[in-house]
């Protein structure tokens, strides 16, 4: 990076050195002028004291120089700014102001994986389009369960969840939300602060248990011996296990494979009563957190996990892409995801990823529904209601060989509290088969066992302003540019073309030779850079840098000030 700095006027100064020669005084006026060297004038004034001569001479010289400056200022009357050009980022900065909006983060200590995040690619104009959403619920309604099977499904912990069945997904909205997800904190980084899907919202929207034993892998027993005869009850249980495997494999644990379900979940349903003691909701959230984190990669084109939960969460909190409910429609259905499955008034507005992205980029705290569930106590079953406090548990969520941090202390406004600056999150990179770089699954299970003792408390006296100031420094402020790169590039080319026209028609009769040469150089550089600017953007930016440098270093920038506009490049 280089920096060029100049002041408004040429540096000028006058010195008077006086020597006595008999009855006359000789005064030397020494004028220093930047880029032109110094000149010395020696004048003798008989009969005057050296103080008088110095005073009169200095005054006269100052008047002459002021006259000269006024003439120069007819051509040059604009303050020359400090200019910085960052070759790595292809970014020009004038007087400390960037010529493109810097999306952040300014402090990378929190979002330390920004370079690999999809928002970096989007900022550079590399659109990946909408993600392919893998949640395979279309066939769930075709399963017809008997009374005994429904009893077993309820015993296994899926009494409420099975009611949701097929759900229509908005791939464009989900893709825009993914661009805001940060796996470093397991939160959405929105303009007004962090938000996330918490455990209590899993319980409310899906009706799954968020308290209980962690969902960890169970070894398969030897199944080589196939019995000749299967009792009727065992047949019912086997069919129910098949249904449950399909249910979880197509929804909360859906994968990007499209048509397969990992058999690792099957042993979890061997004992229905034991299955009912698992914290299925916590496992579903861990799985979704991991899927969201994976989907933020630049190279990823698909997303899995319980996308019904993600979309319902967005509908509750954000008025973006939210459908309108019919008036008089029953609103007492549980789980709450059913509210967004019912018949809606009119068609849902069709928006693409870019439109949703712009809506999220302009979202303000006042546009967020922080407490959307505050008046729903009457429709929430007691067994679910008793566990909702776990939404504020700072713990580790576990799903088989995956473990993810649950950090409600970063989103306390979702619980009605003001938001302080949250505590630092240790850097970790959970991978399949190794849930945490610093913890094993066993230690993660130990952390989960304390989840009821790790409830985050809010403080009413906390001022959000301190948090918002901190947050603005560590977050990615927006994902998309207000103007596309292509549009900005074309505007810059148009501006430089106008500069070239002015340089060609500019009268150089009254210019100093050095400025005449500068204008000629600028013309040559502009001609070269405008030959084919769209074939080599890096070369074009290099030429743009040279033009700006020449303009500044030879005091010609103001000649083109009316047309030389660089648009957030």
BAPA-308577 format. One record per residue (C-alpha): z, x, y. Coordinates in steps of 0.2 Angstrom, whole numbers, always signed. Each point is the difference from the previous one (the first is absolute). Layout:
% BAPA-308577
+-------+-------+-------+
:     Z :     X :     Y :
+-------+-------+-------+
:     Z :     X :     Y :
...
+-------+-------+-------+
***
This chain:
% BAPA-308577
+-------+-------+-------+
:     Z :     X :     Y :
+-------+-------+-------+
:    +0 :    +0 :    +0 :
:    -4 :    +7 :   +17 :
:    +6 :    -7 :   +17 :
:    -8 :    +2 :   +17 :
:   +10 :    -3 :   +16 :
:    -5 :    +0 :   +19 :
:    +7 :    -6 :   +16 :
:    -9 :   -11 :   +13 :
:    -5 :   +14 :   +13 :
:    -4 :   +18 :    -1 :
:   +14 :   +11 :    +2 :
:    +0 :    +7 :   +18 :
:   +13 :   +10 :   +10 :
:    +1 :   +10 :   +15 :
:   +10 :   +15 :    +4 :
:    +2 :    +9 :   +17 :
:    +4 :   +18 :    +0 :
:    +3 :    +7 :   +17 :
:    -2 :   +18 :    +7 :
:    +4 :    +6 :   +17 :
:   -13 :   +10 :    +8 :
:    +5 :    +5 :   +18 :
:    +0 :   -15 :   +12 :
:   -11 :   -11 :   -12 :
:    +4 :    -8 :   -17 :
:   -11 :    +1 :   -15 :
:    +2 :   -14 :   -12 :
:    -7 :    -1 :   -18 :
:    -4 :   -17 :    -7 :
:    -1 :    +1 :   -19 :
:    -7 :   -15 :    -8 :
:    +1 :    -2 :   -19 :
:   -13 :   -12 :    -8 :
:    +0 :    -4 :   -19 :
:   -16 :    +6 :    -8 :
:    -7 :    +8 :   +16 :
:   +11 :   +15 :    +2 :
:    +9 :    +4 :   +17 :
:    -6 :    +3 :   +17 :
:    +8 :   +10 :   +14 :
:    -3 :    -3 :   +19 :
:    +7 :   +12 :   +13 :
:    +1 :    -5 :   +18 :
:    +8 :    +8 :   +15 :
:    +9 :   -10 :   +14 :
:    +5 :   +11 :   +15 :
:   +15 :    -6 :   +11 :
:    +7 :   -12 :   -13 :
:   +15 :    +3 :   -11 :
:    -3 :    +1 :   -18 :
:   +11 :   -16 :    -3 :
:   -12 :   -10 :   +12 :
:   -16 :    +7 :    -8 :
:    +6 :    -3 :   -17 :
:    +5 :   -18 :    +4 :
:   -16 :    -4 :    +9 :
:   -11 :    +8 :   -13 :
:    +9 :    -8 :   -15 :
:    -1 :   -17 :    +9 :
:   -19 :    +2 :    +4 :
:    -4 :    +6 :   -18 :
:    +9 :   -15 :    -7 :
:   -10 :   -12 :   +10 :
:   -16 :    +9 :    -5 :
:    +5 :    -1 :   -18 :
:    +5 :   -19 :    +1 :
:   -17 :    -3 :    +7 :
:    -8 :    +9 :   -14 :
:   +11 :   -10 :   -13 :
:    -5 :   -16 :    +8 :
:   -18 :    +4 :    -3 :
:    +3 :    +5 :   -18 :
:   +10 :   -16 :    -3 :
:   -15 :   -10 :    +4 :
:    -6 :    +6 :   -17 :
:   +16 :    +3 :    -8 :
:   +14 :   -12 :    +3 :
:    +7 :    -3 :   -17 :
:   +15 :    +8 :    -9 :
:    -6 :   +11 :   -14 :
:   +10 :    -6 :   -16 :
:    +7 :   +11 :   -14 :
:   -11 :    -2 :   -15 :
:    +4 :    +3 :   -18 :
:   -13 :    -1 :   -14 :
:    +7 :    +0 :   -18 :
:   -14 :    +6 :   -11 :
:    +9 :    -5 :   -16 :
:    +2 :   -18 :    +6 :
:   -16 :    -1 :   +11 :
:   +11 :    -7 :   +13 :
:    +0 :    +3 :   +19 :
:   +15 :    -1 :   +11 :
:    +0 :    -1 :   +19 :
:   +16 :    +2 :   +10 :
:   +11 :    -3 :   -15 :
:    -9 :   -17 :    -4 :
:   -10 :    -1 :   -16 :
:   -18 :    -6 :    +1 :
:    +4 :   -10 :   -16 :
:   +15 :   -10 :    -5 :
:   +11 :   +10 :   -11 :
:    +5 :   -11 :   -14 :
:   +15 :   +11 :    -5 :
:   +11 :    +5 :    -8 :
:    +5 :   +12 :   +13 :
:   +15 :    +5 :   -11 :
:    -6 :    +2 :   -18 :
:   +17 :    +2 :    -8 :
:    +0 :   -18 :    -6 :
:   -18 :    -3 :    -4 :
:    -4 :   +17 :    -7 :
:   -14 :    -6 :   -11 :
:   -11 :    -7 :   +15 :
:   -15 :   +12 :    -4 :
:    -2 :    -9 :   -17 :
:    +3 :   -17 :    +6 :
:   -14 :   -13 :    +2 :
:    +4 :    -2 :   +18 :
:    -7 :   +18 :    +3 :
:   -16 :    -4 :    -8 :
:    -2 :   -17 :   +10 :
:    +3 :   +10 :   +16 :
:   -14 :   +11 :    -4 :
:   -12 :   -14 :    -3 :
:    +1 :    +0 :   -19 :
:    +2 :   -18 :    -5 :
:    +3 :    -4 :   -18 :
:    -1 :   -19 :    +2 :
:   +11 :   -12 :    -9 :
:   +10 :    +5 :   -16 :
:    -4 :    -8 :   -16 :
:   +16 :   -10 :    -4 :
:    +5 :    +0 :   -18 :
:   +11 :   -15 :    -3 :
:    -7 :   -10 :   -15 :
:    +8 :   -17 :    +2 :
:   -15 :   -11 :    -3 :
:    +3 :    -3 :   -18 :
:   +19 :    -3 :    +1 :
:    -2 :   -19 :    +1 :
:    -9 :    -1 :   -16 :
:   +16 :    +5 :   -10 :
:    +8 :   -16 :    -6 :
:   +18 :    +3 :    -5 :
:   +11 :   -11 :   -11 :
:   +17 :    -5 :    +4 :
:    +7 :   +13 :   -11 :
:   -11 :   +13 :    +8 :
:    +6 :    -5 :   +18 :
:   +18 :    +2 :    -6 :
:    -4 :   +18 :    -5 :
:    -9 :    +4 :   +16 :
:   +15 :    -6 :   +10 :
:   +12 :   +10 :   -11 :
:   -11 :   +15 :    +3 :
:    +2 :    -2 :   +19 :
:   -16 :    -8 :    +5 :
:    +5 :   -18 :    +3 :
:    -6 :    +0 :   +18 :
:   -13 :   +13 :    +0 :
:   -11 :    -8 :   -13 :
:    -3 :   -15 :   +12 :
:   -10 :   +10 :   +12 :
:   -15 :    +4 :   -11 :
:   -17 :    +3 :    +8 :
:    +1 :    +5 :   +18 :
:   -15 :    +3 :   +12 :
:    +0 :   +17 :    +8 :
:    -7 :    +6 :   +17 :
:    -6 :   +17 :    -5 :
:    -4 :    +4 :   +18 :
:   +17 :    -4 :    +7 :
:    +8 :   +10 :   -15 :
:   -11 :   +15 :    +4 :
:    +5 :    +0 :   +19 :
:   +18 :    -1 :    -5 :
:    -2 :   +15 :   -12 :
:    -6 :   +10 :   +15 :
:   +17 :    -3 :    +8 :
:   +10 :    +4 :   -16 :
:    +9 :   +17 :    +0 :
:    +6 :    +7 :   -17 :
:   +11 :   +13 :    +9 :
:   +12 :   -15 :    +5 :
:    -6 :   -14 :   -11 :
:    -3 :   -11 :   +16 :
:   -14 :    -7 :   +10 :
:    -2 :   +10 :   +17 :
:    -4 :   -14 :   +12 :
:    -1 :    +3 :   +19 :
:   +17 :    -8 :    +3 :
:    +9 :    +9 :   -14 :
:    +2 :    +1 :   -18 :
:    +0 :   -14 :   -12 :
:    +0 :    -2 :   -19 :
:    +1 :   -11 :   -15 :
:   +18 :    -1 :    -5 :
:    +9 :    -5 :   -16 :
:    +6 :   -17 :    +7 :
:   -18 :    -4 :    +4 :
:    -5 :    +3 :   -18 :
:   +13 :   -12 :    -6 :
:    -5 :   -13 :   +13 :
:   -19 :    +0 :    -2 :
:    -1 :    +4 :   -19 :
:   +17 :    -7 :    -7 :
:    +2 :   +16 :   -10 :
:   +17 :    +8 :    -2 :
:    +5 :   +15 :   +11 :
:   +16 :    +3 :    -8 :
:    +3 :    +7 :   -18 :
:    -5 :   +14 :   -11 :
:   -14 :   +11 :    +5 :
:   -17 :    -2 :    -8 :
:    -2 :   +16 :   -10 :
:   -11 :    +4 :   -15 :
:    +5 :    -6 :   -17 :
:    -7 :    +9 :   -15 :
:   -11 :   -10 :   -12 :
:    +7 :    -2 :   -18 :
:   -11 :    +4 :   -15 :
:   -11 :   -15 :    -2 :
:   -10 :    +7 :   -15 :
:    +7 :   -13 :   -12 :
:    -9 :   -17 :    +4 :
:    +9 :   -15 :    -8 :
:   -10 :   -11 :   -11 :
:    +9 :   -16 :    +6 :
:    +6 :    -3 :   +18 :
:   +13 :   -14 :    +3 :
:    -5 :   -14 :   +12 :
:   +13 :    +5 :   +13 :
:    -5 :   +18 :    -1 :
:   -18 :    -5 :    +3 :
:    +6 :    -9 :   +16 :
:    +9 :   +15 :    +6 :
:   -15 :   +11 :    -3 :
:   -11 :   -11 :   +10 :
:   +13 :    -1 :   +13 :
:    +0 :   +19 :    +1 :
:   -19 :    +0 :    +1 :
:    +1 :   -12 :   +15 :
:   +14 :   +11 :    +9 :
:   -10 :   +15 :    -3 :
:   -15 :    -8 :    +8 :
:   +10 :    -7 :   +14 :
:    +8 :   +16 :    +6 :
:   -16 :   +11 :    -4 :
:   -11 :   -11 :   +11 :
:   +13 :    -2 :   +14 :
:   +15 :   +11 :    +4 :
:    -6 :   +14 :   -11 :
:   -19 :    -2 :    +2 :
:   -10 :   +16 :    -1 :
:   -17 :    +5 :    +6 :
:    -7 :    +0 :   -17 :
:    -5 :   -18 :    +2 :
:    +1 :    -7 :   -17 :
:   +14 :    +9 :    -9 :
:   +19 :    -1 :    -1 :
:   +11 :   +15 :    -4 :
:    +8 :    -3 :   -17 :
:   +16 :    +9 :    +7 :
:    +6 :   -16 :    +7 :
:    +0 :    -9 :   -17 :
:   +16 :    +7 :    -7 :
:    +9 :    -7 :   +15 :
:    -2 :   -17 :    -6 :
:    +6 :    +3 :   -18 :
:   +17 :    -8 :    +4 :
:    -3 :   -14 :   +13 :
:   +18 :    -1 :    +4 :
:    +1 :   +19 :    +4 :
:   -16 :    -2 :   +10 :
:    +8 :   -13 :   +11 :
:   +13 :   +13 :    +6 :
:   -14 :   +12 :    +7 :
:    -2 :    +1 :   +19 :
:   -18 :    -5 :    -1 :
:    -2 :    -2 :   +18 :
:    +6 :   +17 :    +4 :
:   -12 :    +7 :   -13 :
:   -14 :   -10 :    +8 :
:    +4 :    +7 :   +17 :
:    +0 :   +18 :    -6 :
:   -17 :    -3 :    -8 :
:    -7 :    -7 :   +16 :
:    +7 :   +14 :   +11 :
:    -8 :   +12 :   -12 :
:   -17 :    -9 :    +1 :
:    +1 :    -2 :   +19 :
:    +3 :   +19 :    +1 :
:   -14 :    +4 :   -12 :
:   -12 :   -11 :   +10 :
:    +3 :    +9 :   +16 :
:   -10 :   +15 :    -7 :
:   -16 :    +3 :    +9 :
:    -9 :    +0 :   -17 :
:    +8 :   -16 :    -7 :
:   -11 :   -15 :    -1 :
:   +11 :   -12 :   -10 :
:   +18 :    -7 :    +0 :
:   +11 :    -8 :   -13 :
:   +17 :    -7 :    -1 :
:    +7 :   -17 :    +6 :
:   -12 :    -3 :   +14 :
:    +6 :   -18 :    +1 :
:   +16 :    +7 :    +6 :
:    -8 :   +11 :   +13 :
:   -11 :   -14 :    +7 :
:   +14 :   -13 :    +0 :
:   +11 :   +13 :    +9 :
:   -13 :    +2 :   +13 :
:    -2 :   -19 :    +3 :
:   +19 :    -2 :    +2 :
:    +2 :   +14 :   +13 :
:   -17 :    +3 :    +9 :
:   -11 :   -14 :    +7 :
:   -16 :   +10 :    -5 :
:   -11 :    -9 :   -12 :
:   +13 :   -13 :    -4 :
:    -7 :   -16 :    -6 :
:    +6 :   -17 :    +8 :
:   +10 :   -12 :   -11 :
:    -4 :   -18 :    -1 :
:   +12 :   -11 :   +10 :
:   +12 :   -10 :   -10 :
:    -2 :   +12 :   -15 :
:   +15 :    +3 :   -11 :
:    +8 :   +16 :    +5 :
:   +15 :    +0 :   -12 :
:   -10 :    +9 :   -14 :
:    +8 :   +15 :    -8 :
:    -4 :   +14 :    -2 :
:    -6 :    +1 :   +18 :
:   -17 :    +7 :    -4 :
:    -5 :   -17 :    -6 :
:    +0 :    -5 :   +18 :
:   -15 :   +10 :    +3 :
:    -9 :    -5 :   -16 :
:    +0 :   -19 :    +5 :
:   -15 :    -8 :    +8 :
:    -3 :    +6 :   +18 :
:    -7 :    -8 :   +15 :
:   -18 :    +6 :    +3 :
:    -7 :   +16 :    -6 :
:    +8 :   +17 :    +2 :
:    -8 :   +10 :   +14 :
:   -12 :   +13 :    -7 :
:    +5 :   +17 :    +7 :
:    -5 :   +17 :    -6 :
:   +11 :   +16 :    -1 :
:    -5 :    +5 :   +18 :
:    +5 :   -16 :    +8 :
:   +17 :    +0 :   -10 :
:    +2 :   +18 :    +5 :
:    -2 :    -4 :   +18 :
:   +12 :   -14 :    -1 :
:   +13 :   +11 :    -8 :
:    -3 :   +14 :   +13 :
:    +4 :   -12 :   +14 :
:   +15 :    -8 :    -9 :
:   +16 :    -1 :   +11 :
:   +18 :    -3 :    -5 :
:    +0 :   -17 :    +8 :
:   -15 :    -4 :   -12 :
:   +11 :    +3 :   -16 :
:   +10 :   -13 :    -9 :
:   +15 :   +10 :    -4 :
:   +10 :   -13 :    -8 :
:   -12 :   -12 :    -8 :
:   +12 :    -6 :   -14 :
:   +15 :    -5 :   +11 :
:    -1 :   -19 :    -3 :
:    -4 :    +0 :   -19 :
:   +18 :    +1 :    -8 :
:    -2 :   -18 :    -7 :
:   -15 :    +4 :   -10 :
:    +6 :   +17 :    -7 :
:    +8 :    -2 :   -17 :
:   +18 :    +6 :    -1 :
:    -3 :   +14 :   -13 :
:   -13 :    +7 :   +12 :
:   +10 :    -2 :   +16 :
:   +15 :   +10 :    -7 :
:   -11 :   +15 :    -1 :
:    -9 :    +0 :   +17 :
:   +12 :   +12 :    +7 :
:    -8 :   +14 :   -10 :
:   -14 :    -1 :   +12 :
:   +10 :   +12 :   +10 :
:    +4 :   +12 :   -14 :
:    -6 :   +18 :    +3 :
:    -4 :    +5 :   -18 :
:   -13 :    +6 :   -12 :
:   -11 :   -13 :    -8 :
:    -6 :    +3 :   -18 :
:   -15 :    -6 :   -10 :
:    -2 :   +10 :   -17 :
:    -4 :   +18 :    +5 :
:    -2 :    -4 :   +19 :
:   +14 :    +0 :   +13 :
:    -1 :    -4 :   +18 :
:   +12 :    +0 :   +15 :
:    +5 :   -17 :    +7 :
:    +5 :    +4 :   +18 :
:    +5 :   -16 :   +10 :
:    +9 :   +10 :   +13 :
:   -17 :    +4 :    +7 :
:    -3 :   -19 :    +3 :
:   +16 :    -8 :    +5 :
:    -8 :   -12 :   +12 :
:    -6 :    -9 :   -16 :
:   +18 :    -4 :    -2 :
:    +5 :    -5 :   +17 :
:    +7 :   +16 :    +6 :
:    -6 :   +12 :   +14 :
:    -9 :   +16 :    -7 :
:    +9 :   +17 :    +2 :
:    -9 :   +16 :    -4 :
:    +0 :    +1 :   -19 :
:    +6 :   +14 :   -10 :
:   -12 :   +13 :    -5 :
:    -9 :    -3 :   -17 :
:    -1 :   +16 :   -11 :
:   -18 :    +4 :    -4 :
:    -4 :    -5 :   -18 :
:   -16 :    -3 :   -10 :
:    +2 :   -12 :   -14 :
:   -13 :    +2 :   -14 :
:    -3 :   -10 :   -16 :
:   +11 :    +8 :   -13 :
:   +11 :    +9 :   +13 :
:    +8 :   -13 :   +12 :
:    +7 :   +12 :   +12 :
:    -2 :   +18 :    +4 :
:   +19 :    +2 :    +1 :
:    +6 :   -14 :   -11 :
:    -3 :    -4 :   -18 :
:    -1 :   -18 :    -6 :
:   +17 :    +1 :    -6 :
:    +7 :    +5 :   +17 :
:   -11 :   -14 :    +8 :
:    +8 :   -12 :   -12 :
:   +17 :    +6 :    +5 :
:    -5 :    -3 :   +18 :
:    -5 :   -17 :    -4 :
:   +16 :    -4 :    -9 :
:    +9 :    +2 :   +17 :
:   -12 :   -12 :    +9 :
:   +13 :   -13 :    +4 :
:   +11 :   +14 :    +9 :
:   -14 :    +6 :   +11 :
:    -3 :   -15 :   +11 :
:    -5 :    +6 :   +18 :
:   +10 :    -8 :   +14 :
:    -8 :    -4 :   +17 :
:    +8 :    +4 :   +17 :
:    -2 :   -13 :   +14 :
:    +4 :   +13 :   +13 :
:   -16 :   +10 :    -4 :
:   -14 :    +1 :   +13 :
:   -17 :    -2 :    -7 :
:    -7 :   +10 :   +14 :
:    +6 :   +17 :    -6 :
:    -8 :    -4 :   -17 :
:   -16 :    -5 :    +7 :
:    -1 :   +16 :   +11 :
:    +3 :   +10 :   -16 :
:   -12 :   -10 :   -10 :
:   -14 :    +2 :   +12 :
:    +1 :   +18 :    -3 :
:    +0 :    +0 :   -19 :
:   -12 :   -14 :    -4 :
:   -19 :    -2 :    -1 :
:    -2 :   -12 :   +15 :
:   -17 :    -8 :    -5 :
:   -12 :    +2 :   -14 :
:   -17 :    -4 :    +8 :
:    -8 :    +5 :   +16 :
:    -3 :   -12 :   +14 :
:   -18 :    +5 :    +0 :
:    -9 :    +7 :   -15 :
:    -5 :   +18 :    -1 :
:   -18 :    -4 :    +1 :
:    +2 :   -10 :   +16 :
:   +10 :   +14 :    +8 :
:   -12 :   +13 :    -5 :
:   -15 :   -10 :    +7 :
:   +10 :    -3 :   +17 :
:    +3 :   +19 :    +1 :
:   -18 :    +4 :    -3 :
:    -5 :   -12 :   +14 :
:   +13 :    +8 :   +12 :
:    -7 :   +17 :    -4 :
:   -18 :    -6 :    +3 :
:    +5 :    -6 :   +17 :
:    +8 :   +16 :    +4 :
:   -16 :    +9 :    -4 :
:   -10 :   -11 :   +11 :
:   +12 :    +3 :   +14 :
:    +0 :   +19 :    -3 :
:   -19 :    +0 :    +1 :
:    +0 :   -10 :   +17 :
:   +15 :    +9 :    +8 :
:    -5 :   +10 :   +15 :
:    +6 :   +18 :    -1 :
:    -4 :    +6 :   +17 :
:   +17 :    +0 :    +7 :
:    +9 :    +6 :   -16 :
:    +7 :   +18 :    -3 :
:   -11 :   +10 :   -12 :
:   +14 :    -1 :   -13 :
:    -1 :   -19 :    +0 :
:   -19 :    +0 :    +0 :
:    +1 :   +10 :   -16 :
:   +13 :   -12 :    -7 :
:   -11 :   -15 :    +3 :
:   -14 :    +9 :    -9 :
:   +11 :    +4 :   -15 :
:    +6 :   -18 :    -1 :
:   -18 :    -6 :    +0 :
:    -4 :   +12 :   -14 :
:   +15 :    -5 :   -10 :
:    -3 :   -19 :    +2 :
:   -18 :    +2 :    -5 :
:    +5 :    +9 :   -15 :
:   +13 :   -12 :    -6 :
:   -10 :   -15 :    +4 :
:   -15 :    +5 :   -11 :
:    +7 :    -8 :   -15 :
:   +18 :    -4 :    +2 :
:    +2 :   -12 :   -15 :
:    -6 :   +12 :   -13 :
:   +15 :   +12 :    +3 :
:   +15 :    -8 :    +8 :
:   +10 :   +16 :    -1 :
:   -13 :   +10 :    +9 :
:    -1 :   -14 :   +13 :
:   +19 :    +1 :    +3 :
:    -2 :   +19 :    +2 :
:   -13 :    -2 :   +13 :
:   +11 :   -13 :    +8 :
:   +14 :   +12 :    +1 :
:   -11 :   +13 :    +8 :
:    -6 :   -12 :   +13 :
:   +18 :    -5 :    +5 :
:    +5 :   +19 :    +0 :
:   -15 :    +4 :   +12 :
:    +3 :   -14 :   +11 :
:   +18 :    +4 :    +2 :
:    -1 :   +19 :    +1 :
:   -13 :    -1 :   +14 :
:    +7 :   -15 :   +10 :
:   -14 :   -12 :    -4 :
:    +9 :   -13 :   -10 :
:    +2 :   -11 :   +15 :
:   -19 :    +0 :    +2 :
:    -1 :   -11 :   -15 :
:   +17 :    -9 :    +1 :
:    -8 :   -17 :    +2 :
:   -10 :    +1 :   -16 :
:    +8 :   +12 :   -11 :
:   +11 :   -11 :   -11 :
:    +6 :    +6 :   -17 :
:    +5 :   -15 :   -10 :
:   +15 :    +4 :   -11 :
:   -10 :   +12 :   -11 :
+-------+-------+-------+
***
